Amino acid sequence: MLARLRTCALLCVASYFIIASEAQAGPKVYVVDTQNVTAAWTHFFEECVGSGHAALALRADYQAQMSRTVADIGFRRVRFHGLFVDDMSVVLPAADGNGVQFSFFNVDRIFDFLLSIGMRPLVEIGFMPSLLASGNQTWSHYDANVTPPNSWLQWANLTRSFVEHLVERYGLDEILTWNFEVWNEPNCCPHDFWTGSQADYFQLFAVTSRAAKSVDPGIRVGGPATAMSAWIEDFMTFCAQNNVSYDFISTHEYPTDPPGPETRTFFRDALMRTRATVGPSMPLYYTEYDDAYNDDTSYSAAFAVFQNYAVNGVVDLLSWWPFSDIFEEGGLYPDPYDIDGLPVDGLVNVYGIPKPSYRAFELMHWTGTQLVNTTPDFFADPTVGVFAVTGNNTSVFVVNWNVKQQPIVAETVNVTVTGLADPSAARAVAYYIDDTHANAYPTWLAMGSPAYLTPKQVAVLNAASELQPEPLALTVSGNVVSFVLTVPANALVNVIISQ
């Protein structure tokens, strides 16, 4: 991920802010029918979130940020690299000087913490402990060895011992609910994460799957964990021809992956192609995605809501990368916000201050579980999309978003809502995420962009990041209500109607 983002990061510097022009004349008209349920809204976007590498989860500030994020957004799993890298001390020289021994002490500290806050790990198995490695090539600031094992037997022993330890500590019933993903992006960049070939990775997967399932055949193992939605068909063919068991398909997709975002539906199109490849019943996990431009503004928030609606029903899990800027692939920089293309797209910054993208996930977390019919279609307009979710209330999202370097202006919309039980009793509040709402970034700029924040500054920025409900006037006409609002460019509004 780091190498791909570094290549593209500078492309967006000149367009960091898109200044909205005057809203176009005449509102765009939408109709929401709350009685016409069209699909389940499964909150698949809460199934997992990404994180900096495993050892960071031992930090107190990381744990505080994760605890708050889970409470506010409801993420159920977390995925990180580097569970087996040397700073986790998983493979050590044997005390008697003969061979190696395994230590899962640090792993236990992390997993115990996650379970204590109601999370589970999505376990990424990797990278290579140096004592088991066939080479010296490393990746990232924390020197993750990315070479194949020097002994497939030793790797199998590590995998089996690891899973046996987890079963002993947490119980088989618990571990059968976990997912074990083999490695990370073995096809990327082209050898950042894996110096071996595709065939070598497939052997790694086979050895890992068989070792894990030797503990219990119900252990859930998946891959190929590739970048750019690649290798899927080859992976499935290999497993079928070699009797290798897998329980889910995992891969990644980013806007900057070739050929790049030519249209707003590029992400949906890519994920639908993968779904067609794997079939309708195979669990499909996209274990990394984000806006790819490290955008700390409302652009990222609008992107997140747009894409999560766009792929609802296509994938079973969609994991934002990462949840926090406590992240060390290129070293832990002090800047509270991205000012020079540093590749961190956390939902909170290093101080734990929520970004607009965090607030977008928070709004989606508040929603119910039923999508209702909205016309015109979400994708009909060049930049505006409207969808609605019902539950204890009616939640209407108005998203005005376009891919980078594409035209976009502020837009006014007129939304009519039908099917409410008592329109005359309806009340509405609007939550805006834009340059002046739920957005601490402009406040930080006004402070002079300090690299190191004082506690007082952190408090001010936290306050600026908060969602603020604004009463919204509803027009009642017979059995329907309507409202009019203006959405700036690359921003969103969530209108919650209660009765």
URTAMO-V118397 format. One record per run of one state. SS is the DSSP state (A for helix, B for strand, O for the rest). FROM is the first residue (numbers start at 1). TO is the last residue. If there is no record, write none. Layout:
SS/FROM/TO, SS/FROM/TO
This chain:
O/1/1, A/2/15, O/16/27, B/28/40, O/41/43, A/44/46, O/47/48, B/49/51, O/52/53, A/54/58, O/59/59, A/60/73, O/74/76, B/77/80, O/81/85, A/86/88, O/89/90, B/91/93, O/94/99, B/100/102, O/103/104, A/105/116, O/117/119, B/120/125, O/126/127, B/128/128, O/129/129, A/130/132, B/133/133, O/134/137, B/138/139, O/140/143, B/144/145, O/146/148, B/149/149, O/150/151, A/152/170, O/171/171, A/172/175, O/176/178, B/179/182, O/183/197, A/198/215, O/216/219, B/220/226, O/227/231, A/232/241, O/242/247, B/248/252, O/253/265, A/266/278, O/279/283, B/284/289, O/290/297, A/298/310, O/311/316, B/317/320, O/321/323, B/324/324, O/325/347, B/348/348, O/349/353, B/354/354, O/355/355, A/356/365, O/366/369, B/370/375, O/376/383, B/384/390, O/391/393, B/394/400, O/401/410, B/411/418, O/419/422, A/423/425, O/426/426, B/427/434, O/435/436, B/437/437, O/438/440, A/441/446, O/447/454, A/455/465, O/466/469, B/470/472, O/473/474, B/475/477, O/478/479, B/480/487, O/488/490, B/491/498, O/499/499
